[in-house]
Amino acid sequence: MPRRTTDDPVAVAFGTAVRVARQARGETVEDVAGRIARLDPSYLAGIERGAHAPSIVTVKRIADALELSVAELVGEM
């Protein structure tokens, strides 16, 4: 599958929501990624930039690591 040449607006909005929630907790990307099995901090940083569109399973794991529901995390989108 070819790589996207532009970031998807939904992926960018989700990434922004993740970054805002993480920063509100005063945590680093490494802090959050460290609580998610098999999630590399650089991948999480890519999600925050909108460069990656995570699966729903990964979205749930990120929400759990941020102690939010998926609805709370995506509700601001």
N, CA, C, O and CB atoms as a CASP TS submission, in Angstrom:
PFRMAT TS
TARGET T0000
AUTHOR 0000-0000-0000
METHOD Language model
MODEL 1
PARENT N/A
ATOM      1  N   MET     1       0.845  -1.171   0.000  1.00  0.00           N
ATOM      2  CA  MET     1       0.000   0.000   0.000  1.00  0.00           C
ATOM      3  C   MET     1       0.895   1.241   0.000  1.00  0.00           C
ATOM      4  O   MET     1       1.811   1.346   0.816  1.00  0.00           O
ATOM      5  CB  MET     1      -0.963  -0.006   1.221  1.00  0.00           C
ATOM      6  N   PRO     2       0.635   2.168  -0.901  1.00  0.00           N
ATOM      7  CA  PRO     2       1.462   3.387  -0.952  1.00  0.00           C
ATOM      8  C   PRO     2       1.222   4.273   0.263  1.00  0.00           C
ATOM      9  O   PRO     2       0.135   4.293   0.839  1.00  0.00           O
ATOM     10  CB  PRO     2       1.173   4.179  -2.235  1.00  0.00           C
ATOM     11  N   ARG     3       2.265   5.002   0.633  1.00  0.00           N
ATOM     12  CA  ARG     3       2.152   5.945   1.750  1.00  0.00           C
ATOM     13  C   ARG     3       1.326   7.151   1.330  1.00  0.00           C
ATOM     14  O   ARG     3       1.309   7.556   0.167  1.00  0.00           O
ATOM     15  CB  ARG     3       3.551   6.395   2.237  1.00  0.00           C
ATOM     16  N   ARG     4       0.644   7.705   2.319  1.00  0.00           N
ATOM     17  CA  ARG     4      -0.096   8.946   2.055  1.00  0.00           C
ATOM     18  C   ARG     4       0.899  10.076   1.850  1.00  0.00           C
ATOM     19  O   ARG     4       1.963  10.100   2.468  1.00  0.00           O
ATOM     20  CB  ARG     4      -1.080   9.281   3.221  1.00  0.00           C
ATOM     21  N   THR     5       0.550  10.995   0.992  1.00  0.00           N
ATOM     22  CA  THR     5       1.415  12.150   0.786  1.00  0.00           C
ATOM     23  C   THR     5       0.981  13.327   1.657  1.00  0.00           C
ATOM     24  O   THR     5       1.746  14.269   1.870  1.00  0.00           O
ATOM     25  CB  THR     5       1.413  12.557  -0.688  1.00  0.00           C
ATOM     26  N   THR     6      -0.247  13.265   2.154  1.00  0.00           N
ATOM     27  CA  THR     6      -0.727  14.287   3.081  1.00  0.00           C
ATOM     28  C   THR     6      -1.375  13.580   4.269  1.00  0.00           C
ATOM     29  O   THR     6      -1.883  12.466   4.142  1.00  0.00           O
ATOM     30  CB  THR     6      -1.739  15.265   2.383  1.00  0.00           C
ATOM     31  N   ASP     7      -1.349  14.233   5.406  1.00  0.00           N
ATOM     32  CA  ASP     7      -1.946  13.658   6.606  1.00  0.00           C
ATOM     33  C   ASP     7      -3.463  13.745   6.525  1.00  0.00           C
ATOM     34  O   ASP     7      -4.020  14.742   6.065  1.00  0.00           O
ATOM     35  CB  ASP     7      -1.432  14.375   7.871  1.00  0.00           C
ATOM     36  N   ASP     8      -4.120  12.685   6.979  1.00  0.00           N
ATOM     37  CA  ASP     8      -5.574  12.636   7.001  1.00  0.00           C
ATOM     38  C   ASP     8      -6.093  13.594   8.085  1.00  0.00           C
ATOM     39  O   ASP     8      -5.582  13.575   9.205  1.00  0.00           O
ATOM     40  CB  ASP     8      -6.075  11.178   7.255  1.00  0.00           C
ATOM     41  N   PRO     9      -7.076  14.416   7.784  1.00  0.00           N
ATOM     42  CA  PRO     9      -7.580  15.379   8.769  1.00  0.00           C
ATOM     43  C   PRO     9      -8.110  14.714  10.048  1.00  0.00           C
ATOM     44  O   PRO     9      -7.970  15.272  11.136  1.00  0.00           O
ATOM     45  CB  PRO     9      -8.679  16.216   8.145  1.00  0.00           C
ATOM     46  N   VAL    10      -8.706  13.548   9.927  1.00  0.00           N
ATOM     47  CA  VAL    10      -9.208  12.849  11.110  1.00  0.00           C
ATOM     48  C   VAL    10      -8.040  12.367  11.966  1.00  0.00           C
ATOM     49  O   VAL    10      -8.086  12.469  13.192  1.00  0.00           O
ATOM     50  CB  VAL    10     -10.108  11.656  10.703  1.00  0.00           C
ATOM     51  N   ALA    11      -6.995  11.843  11.326  1.00  0.00           N
ATOM     52  CA  ALA    11      -5.802  11.402  12.053  1.00  0.00           C
ATOM     53  C   ALA    11      -5.137  12.583  12.758  1.00  0.00           C
ATOM     54  O   ALA    11      -4.663  12.447  13.886  1.00  0.00           O
ATOM     55  CB  ALA    11      -4.803  10.722  11.093  1.00  0.00           C
ATOM     56  N   VAL    12      -5.102  13.725  12.104  1.00  0.00           N
ATOM     57  CA  VAL    12      -4.518  14.931  12.710  1.00  0.00           C
ATOM     58  C   VAL    12      -5.347  15.364  13.922  1.00  0.00           C
ATOM     59  O   VAL    12      -4.789  15.708  14.965  1.00  0.00           O
ATOM     60  CB  VAL    12      -4.438  16.086  11.669  1.00  0.00           C
ATOM     61  N   ALA    13      -6.675  15.347  13.787  1.00  0.00           N
ATOM     62  CA  ALA    13      -7.547  15.745  14.896  1.00  0.00           C
ATOM     63  C   ALA    13      -7.396  14.779  16.071  1.00  0.00           C
ATOM     64  O   ALA    13      -7.349  15.207  17.224  1.00  0.00           O
ATOM     65  CB  ALA    13      -9.020  15.799  14.436  1.00  0.00           C
ATOM     66  N   PHE    14      -7.321  13.479  15.781  1.00  0.00           N
ATOM     67  CA  PHE    14      -7.139  12.511  16.856  1.00  0.00           C
ATOM     68  C   PHE    14      -5.792  12.717  17.536  1.00  0.00           C
ATOM     69  O   PHE    14      -5.702  12.711  18.764  1.00  0.00           O
ATOM     70  CB  PHE    14      -7.252  11.077  16.317  1.00  0.00           C
ATOM     71  N   GLY    15      -4.758  12.897  16.747  1.00  0.00           N
ATOM     72  CA  GLY    15      -3.428  13.122  17.306  1.00  0.00           C
ATOM     73  C   GLY    15      -3.376  14.348  18.196  1.00  0.00           C
ATOM     74  O   GLY    15      -2.730  14.344  19.244  1.00  0.00           O
ATOM     75  N   THR    16      -4.052  15.384  17.776  1.00  0.00           N
ATOM     76  CA  THR    16      -4.110  16.610  18.582  1.00  0.00           C
ATOM     77  C   THR    16      -4.820  16.338  19.905  1.00  0.00           C
ATOM     78  O   THR    16      -4.387  16.815  20.954  1.00  0.00           O
ATOM     79  CB  THR    16      -4.831  17.743  17.809  1.00  0.00           C
ATOM     80  N   ALA    17      -5.905  15.574  19.857  1.00  0.00           N
ATOM     81  CA  ALA    17      -6.635  15.239  21.078  1.00  0.00           C
ATOM     82  C   ALA    17      -5.757  14.437  22.036  1.00  0.00           C
ATOM     83  O   ALA    17      -5.783  14.663  23.246  1.00  0.00           O
ATOM     84  CB  ALA    17      -7.908  14.451  20.740  1.00  0.00           C
ATOM     85  N   VAL    18      -4.979  13.498  21.492  1.00  0.00           N
ATOM     86  CA  VAL    18      -4.074  12.703  22.317  1.00  0.00           C
ATOM     87  C   VAL    18      -3.015  13.603  22.953  1.00  0.00           C
ATOM     88  O   VAL    18      -2.750  13.499  24.151  1.00  0.00           O
ATOM     89  CB  VAL    18      -3.404  11.590  21.477  1.00  0.00           C
ATOM     90  N   ARG    19      -2.411  14.482  22.159  1.00  0.00           N
ATOM     91  CA  ARG    19      -1.366  15.366  22.667  1.00  0.00           C
ATOM     92  C   ARG    19      -1.904  16.286  23.758  1.00  0.00           C
ATOM     93  O   ARG    19      -1.255  16.470  24.788  1.00  0.00           O
ATOM     94  CB  ARG    19      -0.771  16.193  21.528  1.00  0.00           C
ATOM     95  N   VAL    20      -3.072  16.861  23.542  1.00  0.00           N
ATOM     96  CA  VAL    20      -3.670  17.762  24.533  1.00  0.00           C
ATOM     97  C   VAL    20      -3.937  17.009  25.838  1.00  0.00           C
ATOM     98  O   VAL    20      -3.646  17.519  26.920  1.00  0.00           O
ATOM     99  CB  VAL    20      -4.985  18.379  23.988  1.00  0.00           C
ATOM    100  N   ALA    21      -4.486  15.805  25.737  1.00  0.00           N
ATOM    101  CA  ALA    21      -4.771  15.009  26.937  1.00  0.00           C
ATOM    102  C   ALA    21      -3.477  14.628  27.655  1.00  0.00           C
ATOM    103  O   ALA    21      -3.408  14.680  28.883  1.00  0.00           O
ATOM    104  CB  ALA    21      -5.565  13.740  26.567  1.00  0.00           C
ATOM    105  N   ARG    22      -2.468  14.251  26.900  1.00  0.00           N
ATOM    106  CA  ARG    22      -1.180  13.870  27.494  1.00  0.00           C
ATOM    107  C   ARG    22      -0.537  15.061  28.194  1.00  0.00           C
ATOM    108  O   ARG    22      -0.068  14.944  29.325  1.00  0.00           O
ATOM    109  CB  ARG    22      -0.229  13.312  26.417  1.00  0.00           C
ATOM    110  N   GLN    23      -0.516  16.195  27.525  1.00  0.00           N
ATOM    111  CA  GLN    23       0.099  17.384  28.111  1.00  0.00           C
ATOM    112  C   GLN    23      -0.678  17.873  29.335  1.00  0.00           C
ATOM    113  O   GLN    23      -0.080  18.393  30.278  1.00  0.00           O
ATOM    114  CB  GLN    23       0.187  18.499  27.067  1.00  0.00           C
ATOM    115  N   ALA    24      -1.993  17.713  29.329  1.00  0.00           N
ATOM    116  CA  ALA    24      -2.808  18.108  30.483  1.00  0.00           C
ATOM    117  C   ALA    24      -2.441  17.279  31.710  1.00  0.00           C
ATOM    118  O   ALA    24      -2.591  17.731  32.845  1.00  0.00           O
ATOM    119  CB  ALA    24      -4.309  17.951  30.166  1.00  0.00           C
ATOM    120  N   ARG    25      -1.960  16.062  31.467  1.00  0.00           N
ATOM    121  CA  ARG    25      -1.522  15.198  32.565  1.00  0.00           C
ATOM    122  C   ARG    25      -0.067  15.459  32.947  1.00  0.00           C
ATOM    123  O   ARG    25       0.434  14.890  33.917  1.00  0.00           O
ATOM    124  CB  ARG    25      -1.702  13.732  32.183  1.00  0.00           C
ATOM    125  N   GLY    26       0.609  16.315  32.186  1.00  0.00           N
ATOM    126  CA  GLY    26       2.006  16.619  32.469  1.00  0.00           C
ATOM    127  C   GLY    26       2.936  15.462  32.157  1.00  0.00           C
ATOM    128  O   GLY    26       3.965  15.291  32.810  1.00  0.00           O
ATOM    129  N   GLU    27       2.576  14.668  31.162  1.00  0.00           N
ATOM    130  CA  GLU    27       3.355  13.483  30.826  1.00  0.00           C
ATOM    131  C   GLU    27       4.051  13.616  29.480  1.00  0.00           C
ATOM    132  O   GLU    27       3.652  14.407  28.626  1.00  0.00           O
ATOM    133  CB  GLU    27       2.466  12.263  30.821  1.00  0.00           C
ATOM    134  N   THR    28       5.093  12.828  29.316  1.00  0.00           N
ATOM    135  CA  THR    28       5.802  12.766  28.041  1.00  0.00           C
ATOM    136  C   THR    28       5.214  11.646  27.195  1.00  0.00           C
ATOM    137  O   THR    28       4.454  10.809  27.682  1.00  0.00           O
ATOM    138  CB  THR    28       7.324  12.552  28.257  1.00  0.00           C
ATOM    139  N   VAL    29       5.581  11.649  25.931  1.00  0.00           N
ATOM    140  CA  VAL    29       5.191  10.563  25.032  1.00  0.00           C
ATOM    141  C   VAL    29       5.707   9.234  25.592  1.00  0.00           C
ATOM    142  O   VAL    29       5.014   8.218  25.538  1.00  0.00           O
ATOM    143  CB  VAL    29       5.742  10.806  23.590  1.00  0.00           C
ATOM    144  N   GLU    30       6.920   9.254  26.126  1.00  0.00           N
ATOM    145  CA  GLU    30       7.510   8.039  26.689  1.00  0.00           C
ATOM    146  C   GLU    30       6.717   7.526  27.891  1.00  0.00           C
ATOM    147  O   GLU    30       6.557   6.317  28.060  1.00  0.00           O
ATOM    148  CB  GLU    30       8.958   8.301  27.098  1.00  0.00           C
ATOM    149  N   ASP    31       6.220   8.444  28.725  1.00  0.00           N
ATOM    150  CA  ASP    31       5.413   8.047  29.885  1.00  0.00           C
ATOM    151  C   ASP    31       4.178   7.264  29.430  1.00  0.00           C
ATOM    152  O   ASP    31       3.892   6.179  29.938  1.00  0.00           O
ATOM    153  CB  ASP    31       4.988   9.292  30.707  1.00  0.00           C
ATOM    154  N   VAL    32       3.460   7.829  28.474  1.00  0.00           N
ATOM    155  CA  VAL    32       2.215   7.211  28.012  1.00  0.00           C
ATOM    156  C   VAL    32       2.506   5.912  27.260  1.00  0.00           C
ATOM    157  O   VAL    32       1.876   4.889  27.525  1.00  0.00           O
ATOM    158  CB  VAL    32       1.429   8.185  27.109  1.00  0.00           C
ATOM    159  N   ALA    33       3.442   5.948  26.341  1.00  0.00           N
ATOM    160  CA  ALA    33       3.771   4.752  25.559  1.00  0.00           C
ATOM    161  C   ALA    33       4.256   3.625  26.462  1.00  0.00           C
ATOM    162  O   ALA    33       4.042   2.451  26.162  1.00  0.00           O
ATOM    163  CB  ALA    33       4.838   5.075  24.505  1.00  0.00           C
ATOM    164  N   GLY    34       4.898   3.973  27.552  1.00  0.00           N
ATOM    165  CA  GLY    34       5.398   2.965  28.481  1.00  0.00           C
ATOM    166  C   GLY    34       4.297   2.167  29.157  1.00  0.00           C
ATOM    167  O   GLY    34       4.545   1.077  29.673  1.00  0.00           O
ATOM    168  N   ARG    35       3.078   2.703  29.157  1.00  0.00           N
ATOM    169  CA  ARG    35       1.941   1.998  29.747  1.00  0.00           C
ATOM    170  C   ARG    35       1.144   1.211  28.724  1.00  0.00           C
ATOM    171  O   ARG    35       0.131   0.601  29.065  1.00  0.00           O
ATOM    172  CB  ARG    35       1.036   2.975  30.442  1.00  0.00           C
ATOM    173  N   ILE    36       1.587   1.217  27.471  1.00  0.00           N
ATOM    174  CA  ILE    36       0.860   0.528  26.404  1.00  0.00           C
ATOM    175  C   ILE    36       1.761  -0.566  25.837  1.00  0.00           C
ATOM    176  O   ILE    36       2.829  -0.288  25.292  1.00  0.00           O
ATOM    177  CB  ILE    36       0.412   1.529  25.280  1.00  0.00           C
ATOM    178  N   ALA    37       1.317  -1.796  25.972  1.00  0.00           N
ATOM    179  CA  ALA    37       2.118  -2.931  25.489  1.00  0.00           C
ATOM    180  C   ALA    37       2.394  -2.797  23.997  1.00  0.00           C
ATOM    181  O   ALA    37       1.499  -2.512  23.200  1.00  0.00           O
ATOM    182  CB  ALA    37       1.400  -4.266  25.778  1.00  0.00           C
ATOM    183  N   ARG    38       3.637  -3.008  23.649  1.00  0.00           N
ATOM    184  CA  ARG    38       4.089  -3.038  22.250  1.00  0.00           C
ATOM    185  C   ARG    38       3.831  -1.738  21.482  1.00  0.00           C
ATOM    186  O   ARG    38       3.634  -1.768  20.267  1.00  0.00           O
ATOM    187  CB  ARG    38       3.412  -4.170  21.533  1.00  0.00           C
ATOM    188  N   LEU    39       3.831  -0.612  22.172  1.00  0.00           N
ATOM    189  CA  LEU    39       3.670   0.664  21.476  1.00  0.00           C
ATOM    190  C   LEU    39       4.943   1.484  21.665  1.00  0.00           C
ATOM    191  O   LEU    39       5.270   1.896  22.778  1.00  0.00           O
ATOM    192  CB  LEU    39       2.418   1.444  22.002  1.00  0.00           C
ATOM    193  N   ASP    40       5.635   1.707  20.596  1.00  0.00           N
ATOM    194  CA  ASP    40       6.882   2.460  20.628  1.00  0.00           C
ATOM    195  C   ASP    40       6.572   3.951  20.790  1.00  0.00           C
ATOM    196  O   ASP    40       5.629   4.454  20.180  1.00  0.00           O
ATOM    197  CB  ASP    40       7.713   2.206  19.338  1.00  0.00           C
ATOM    198  N   PRO    41       7.351   4.654  21.600  1.00  0.00           N
ATOM    199  CA  PRO    41       7.122   6.102  21.757  1.00  0.00           C
ATOM    200  C   PRO    41       7.160   6.864  20.436  1.00  0.00           C
ATOM    201  O   PRO    41       6.421   7.833  20.263  1.00  0.00           O
ATOM    202  CB  PRO    41       8.158   6.685  22.694  1.00  0.00           C
ATOM    203  N   SER    42       8.001   6.444  19.511  1.00  0.00           N
ATOM    204  CA  SER    42       8.060   7.159  18.226  1.00  0.00           C
ATOM    205  C   SER    42       6.775   6.958  17.426  1.00  0.00           C
ATOM    206  O   SER    42       6.365   7.849  16.683  1.00  0.00           O
ATOM    207  CB  SER    42       9.272   6.683  17.400  1.00  0.00           C
ATOM    208  N   TYR    43       6.137   5.798  17.571  1.00  0.00           N
ATOM    209  CA  TYR    43       4.859   5.580  16.896  1.00  0.00           C
ATOM    210  C   TYR    43       3.780   6.461  17.515  1.00  0.00           C
ATOM    211  O   TYR    43       2.969   7.052  16.801  1.00  0.00           O
ATOM    212  CB  TYR    43       4.448   4.095  16.970  1.00  0.00           C
ATOM    213  N   LEU    44       3.773   6.548  18.845  1.00  0.00           N
ATOM    214  CA  LEU    44       2.811   7.425  19.517  1.00  0.00           C
ATOM    215  C   LEU    44       3.037   8.879  19.111  1.00  0.00           C
ATOM    216  O   LEU    44       2.077   9.622  18.908  1.00  0.00           O
ATOM    217  CB  LEU    44       2.918   7.275  21.048  1.00  0.00           C
ATOM    218  N   ALA    45       4.288   9.285  18.994  1.00  0.00           N
ATOM    219  CA  ALA    45       4.584  10.650  18.534  1.00  0.00           C
ATOM    220  C   ALA    45       4.052  10.856  17.115  1.00  0.00           C
ATOM    221  O   ALA    45       3.555  11.933  16.787  1.00  0.00           O
ATOM    222  CB  ALA    45       6.114  10.927  18.583  1.00  0.00           C
ATOM    223  N   GLY    46       4.156   9.834  16.280  1.00  0.00           N
ATOM    224  CA  GLY    46       3.609   9.914  14.922  1.00  0.00           C
ATOM    225  C   GLY    46       2.099  10.033  14.931  1.00  0.00           C
ATOM    226  O   GLY    46       1.523  10.752  14.115  1.00  0.00           O
ATOM    227  N   ILE    47       1.454   9.327  15.854  1.00  0.00           N
ATOM    228  CA  ILE    47       0.001   9.458  16.005  1.00  0.00           C
ATOM    229  C   ILE    47      -0.343  10.898  16.384  1.00  0.00           C
ATOM    230  O   ILE    47      -1.266  11.488  15.824  1.00  0.00           O
ATOM    231  CB  ILE    47      -0.540   8.463  17.079  1.00  0.00           C
ATOM    232  N   GLU    48       0.395  11.452  17.326  1.00  0.00           N
ATOM    233  CA  GLU    48       0.133  12.835  17.759  1.00  0.00           C
ATOM    234  C   GLU    48       0.324  13.832  16.621  1.00  0.00           C
ATOM    235  O   GLU    48      -0.359  14.855  16.577  1.00  0.00           O
ATOM    236  CB  GLU    48       1.050  13.207  18.926  1.00  0.00           C
ATOM    237  N   ARG    49       1.236  13.547  15.708  1.00  0.00           N
ATOM    238  CA  ARG    49       1.457  14.438  14.553  1.00  0.00           C
ATOM    239  C   ARG    49       0.435  14.222  13.443  1.00  0.00           C
ATOM    240  O   ARG    49       0.352  15.022  12.510  1.00  0.00           O
ATOM    241  CB  ARG    49       2.856  14.230  13.995  1.00  0.00           C
ATOM    242  N   GLY    50      -0.344  13.146  13.537  1.00  0.00           N
ATOM    243  CA  GLY    50      -1.311  12.832  12.487  1.00  0.00           C
ATOM    244  C   GLY    50      -0.709  12.028  11.359  1.00  0.00           C
ATOM    245  O   GLY    50      -1.346  11.840  10.322  1.00  0.00           O
ATOM    246  N   ALA    51       0.510  11.549  11.543  1.00  0.00           N
ATOM    247  CA  ALA    51       1.184  10.769  10.494  1.00  0.00           C
ATOM    248  C   ALA    51       0.719   9.320  10.478  1.00  0.00           C
ATOM    249  O   ALA    51       0.882   8.630   9.472  1.00  0.00           O
ATOM    250  CB  ALA    51       2.697  10.819  10.686  1.00  0.00           C
ATOM    251  N   HIS    52       0.137   8.847  11.590  1.00  0.00           N
ATOM    252  CA  HIS    52      -0.367   7.481  11.673  1.00  0.00           C
ATOM    253  C   HIS    52      -1.840   7.523  12.058  1.00  0.00           C
ATOM    254  O   HIS    52      -2.255   8.338  12.882  1.00  0.00           O
ATOM    255  CB  HIS    52       0.451   6.642  12.697  1.00  0.00           C
ATOM    256  N   ALA    53      -2.622   6.635  11.454  1.00  0.00           N
ATOM    257  CA  ALA    53      -4.029   6.480  11.816  1.00  0.00           C
ATOM    258  C   ALA    53      -4.152   5.141  12.540  1.00  0.00           C
ATOM    259  O   ALA    53      -4.180   4.093  11.895  1.00  0.00           O
ATOM    260  CB  ALA    53      -4.979   6.549  10.543  1.00  0.00           C
ATOM    261  N   PRO    54      -4.224   5.165  13.874  1.00  0.00           N
ATOM    262  CA  PRO    54      -4.209   3.918  14.638  1.00  0.00           C
ATOM    263  C   PRO    54      -5.500   3.120  14.505  1.00  0.00           C
ATOM    264  O   PRO    54      -6.557   3.662  14.181  1.00  0.00           O
ATOM    265  CB  PRO    54      -3.953   4.215  16.089  1.00  0.00           C
ATOM    266  N   SER    55      -5.390   1.818  14.763  1.00  0.00           N
ATOM    267  CA  SER    55      -6.566   0.953  14.788  1.00  0.00           C
ATOM    268  C   SER    55      -7.411   1.294  16.008  1.00  0.00           C
ATOM    269  O   SER    55      -6.959   1.989  16.918  1.00  0.00           O
ATOM    270  CB  SER    55      -6.157  -0.548  14.802  1.00  0.00           C
ATOM    271  N   ILE    56      -8.639   0.799  16.015  1.00  0.00           N
ATOM    272  CA  ILE    56      -9.521   1.051  17.160  1.00  0.00           C
ATOM    273  C   ILE    56      -8.949   0.404  18.418  1.00  0.00           C
ATOM    274  O   ILE    56      -9.147   0.927  19.515  1.00  0.00           O
ATOM    275  CB  ILE    56     -10.946   0.515  16.882  1.00  0.00           C
ATOM    276  N   VAL    57      -8.254  -0.707  18.287  1.00  0.00           N
ATOM    277  CA  VAL    57      -7.630  -1.355  19.444  1.00  0.00           C
ATOM    278  C   VAL    57      -6.569  -0.429  20.043  1.00  0.00           C
ATOM    279  O   VAL    57      -6.492  -0.271  21.261  1.00  0.00           O
ATOM    280  CB  VAL    57      -6.998  -2.722  19.039  1.00  0.00           C
ATOM    281  N   THR    58      -5.760   0.177  19.185  1.00  0.00           N
ATOM    282  CA  THR    58      -4.730   1.098  19.670  1.00  0.00           C
ATOM    283  C   THR    58      -5.357   2.353  20.258  1.00  0.00           C
ATOM    284  O   THR    58      -4.866   2.876  21.259  1.00  0.00           O
ATOM    285  CB  THR    58      -3.767   1.473  18.537  1.00  0.00           C
ATOM    286  N   VAL    59      -6.422   2.837  19.660  1.00  0.00           N
ATOM    287  CA  VAL    59      -7.137   4.005  20.208  1.00  0.00           C
ATOM    288  C   VAL    59      -7.607   3.696  21.628  1.00  0.00           C
ATOM    289  O   VAL    59      -7.452   4.525  22.525  1.00  0.00           O
ATOM    290  CB  VAL    59      -8.353   4.394  19.302  1.00  0.00           C
ATOM    291  N   LYS    60      -8.177   2.515  21.838  1.00  0.00           N
ATOM    292  CA  LYS    60      -8.646   2.118  23.175  1.00  0.00           C
ATOM    293  C   LYS    60      -7.485   2.036  24.148  1.00  0.00           C
ATOM    294  O   LYS    60      -7.607   2.486  25.287  1.00  0.00           O
ATOM    295  CB  LYS    60      -9.380   0.766  23.117  1.00  0.00           C
ATOM    296  N   ARG    61      -6.375   1.478  23.734  1.00  0.00           N
ATOM    297  CA  ARG    61      -5.213   1.372  24.616  1.00  0.00           C
ATOM    298  C   ARG    61      -4.656   2.750  24.988  1.00  0.00           C
ATOM    299  O   ARG    61      -4.243   2.972  26.126  1.00  0.00           O
ATOM    300  CB  ARG    61      -4.123   0.533  23.948  1.00  0.00           C
ATOM    301  N   ILE    62      -4.649   3.658  24.032  1.00  0.00           N
ATOM    302  CA  ILE    62      -4.184   5.023  24.312  1.00  0.00           C
ATOM    303  C   ILE    62      -5.129   5.691  25.307  1.00  0.00           C
ATOM    304  O   ILE    62      -4.683   6.314  26.271  1.00  0.00           O
ATOM    305  CB  ILE    62      -4.092   5.862  23.001  1.00  0.00           C
ATOM    306  N   ALA    63      -6.436   5.560  25.073  1.00  0.00           N
ATOM    307  CA  ALA    63      -7.417   6.154  25.994  1.00  0.00           C
ATOM    308  C   ALA    63      -7.237   5.593  27.399  1.00  0.00           C
ATOM    309  O   ALA    63      -7.259   6.339  28.378  1.00  0.00           O
ATOM    310  CB  ALA    63      -8.859   5.894  25.500  1.00  0.00           C
ATOM    311  N   ASP    64      -7.060   4.280  27.496  1.00  0.00           N
ATOM    312  CA  ASP    64      -6.853   3.663  28.813  1.00  0.00           C
ATOM    313  C   ASP    64      -5.594   4.214  29.489  1.00  0.00           C
ATOM    314  O   ASP    64      -5.604   4.503  30.685  1.00  0.00           O
ATOM    315  CB  ASP    64      -6.751   2.131  28.677  1.00  0.00           C
ATOM    316  N   ALA    65      -4.521   4.355  28.724  1.00  0.00           N
ATOM    317  CA  ALA    65      -3.262   4.865  29.285  1.00  0.00           C
ATOM    318  C   ALA    65      -3.414   6.300  29.774  1.00  0.00           C
ATOM    319  O   ALA    65      -2.721   6.726  30.698  1.00  0.00           O
ATOM    320  CB  ALA    65      -2.141   4.787  28.240  1.00  0.00           C
ATOM    321  N   LEU    66      -4.307   7.028  29.161  1.00  0.00           N
ATOM    322  CA  LEU    66      -4.569   8.414  29.563  1.00  0.00           C
ATOM    323  C   LEU    66      -5.698   8.513  30.588  1.00  0.00           C
ATOM    324  O   LEU    66      -6.102   9.606  30.986  1.00  0.00           O
ATOM    325  CB  LEU    66      -4.913   9.256  28.340  1.00  0.00           C
ATOM    326  N   GLU    67      -6.198   7.345  31.008  1.00  0.00           N
ATOM    327  CA  GLU    67      -7.297   7.258  31.971  1.00  0.00           C
ATOM    328  C   GLU    67      -8.528   8.027  31.502  1.00  0.00           C
ATOM    329  O   GLU    67      -9.160   8.761  32.262  1.00  0.00           O
ATOM    330  CB  GLU    67      -6.849   7.783  33.327  1.00  0.00           C
ATOM    331  N   LEU    68      -8.846   7.833  30.222  1.00  0.00           N
ATOM    332  CA  LEU    68     -10.019   8.432  29.602  1.00  0.00           C
ATOM    333  C   LEU    68     -10.803   7.341  28.895  1.00  0.00           C
ATOM    334  O   LEU    68     -10.256   6.286  28.571  1.00  0.00           O
ATOM    335  CB  LEU    68      -9.621   9.562  28.612  1.00  0.00           C
ATOM    336  N   SER    69     -12.073   7.590  28.657  1.00  0.00           N
ATOM    337  CA  SER    69     -12.819   6.693  27.782  1.00  0.00           C
ATOM    338  C   SER    69     -12.503   7.109  26.342  1.00  0.00           C
ATOM    339  O   SER    69     -12.028   8.218  26.095  1.00  0.00           O
ATOM    340  CB  SER    69     -14.379   6.746  28.079  1.00  0.00           C
ATOM    341  N   VAL    70     -12.768   6.221  25.417  1.00  0.00           N
ATOM    342  CA  VAL    70     -12.591   6.557  24.005  1.00  0.00           C
ATOM    343  C   VAL    70     -13.476   7.755  23.664  1.00  0.00           C
ATOM    344  O   VAL    70     -13.055   8.654  22.937  1.00  0.00           O
ATOM    345  CB  VAL    70     -12.931   5.336  23.091  1.00  0.00           C
ATOM    346  N   ALA    71     -14.687   7.765  24.183  1.00  0.00           N
ATOM    347  CA  ALA    71     -15.612   8.875  23.909  1.00  0.00           C
ATOM    348  C   ALA    71     -15.052  10.206  24.402  1.00  0.00           C
ATOM    349  O   ALA    71     -15.171  11.224  23.720  1.00  0.00           O
ATOM    350  CB  ALA    71     -16.972   8.609  24.566  1.00  0.00           C
ATOM    351  N   GLU    72     -14.438  10.199  25.596  1.00  0.00           N
ATOM    352  CA  GLU    72     -13.844  11.431  26.111  1.00  0.00           C
ATOM    353  C   GLU    72     -12.679  11.885  25.229  1.00  0.00           C
ATOM    354  O   GLU    72     -12.499  13.077  24.980  1.00  0.00           O
ATOM    355  CB  GLU    72     -13.366  11.231  27.559  1.00  0.00           C
ATOM    356  N   LEU    73     -11.902  10.922  24.765  1.00  0.00           N
ATOM    357  CA  LEU    73     -10.736  11.265  23.953  1.00  0.00           C
ATOM    358  C   LEU    73     -11.132  11.807  22.591  1.00  0.00           C
ATOM    359  O   LEU    73     -10.556  12.788  22.123  1.00  0.00           O
ATOM    360  CB  LEU    73      -9.843  10.055  23.781  1.00  0.00           C
ATOM    361  N   VAL    74     -12.105  11.181  21.953  1.00  0.00           N
ATOM    362  CA  VAL    74     -12.470  11.620  20.596  1.00  0.00           C
ATOM    363  C   VAL    74     -13.597  12.642  20.590  1.00  0.00           C
ATOM    364  O   VAL    74     -13.912  13.218  19.549  1.00  0.00           O
ATOM    365  CB  VAL    74     -12.875  10.428  19.758  1.00  0.00           C
ATOM    366  N   GLY    75     -14.199  12.867  21.744  1.00  0.00           N
ATOM    367  CA  GLY    75     -15.332  13.788  21.831  1.00  0.00           C
ATOM    368  C   GLY    75     -15.009  15.212  21.424  1.00  0.00           C
ATOM    369  O   GLY    75     -15.893  15.960  21.005  1.00  0.00           O
ATOM    370  N   GLU    76     -13.751  15.588  21.546  1.00  0.00           N
ATOM    371  CA  GLU    76     -13.348  16.953  21.193  1.00  0.00           C
ATOM    372  C   GLU    76     -13.054  17.102  19.704  1.00  0.00           C
ATOM    373  O   GLU    76     -12.805  18.212  19.234  1.00  0.00           O
ATOM    374  CB  GLU    76     -12.125  17.358  21.997  1.00  0.00           C
ATOM    375  N   MET    77     -13.078  16.022  18.972  1.00  0.00           N
ATOM    376  CA  MET    77     -12.747  16.089  17.550  1.00  0.00           C
ATOM    377  C   MET    77     -13.857  16.749  16.823  1.00  0.00           C
ATOM    378  O   MET    77     -13.788  16.911  15.605  1.00  0.00           O
ATOM    379  CB  MET    77     -12.478  14.710  16.965  1.00  0.00           C
TER
END
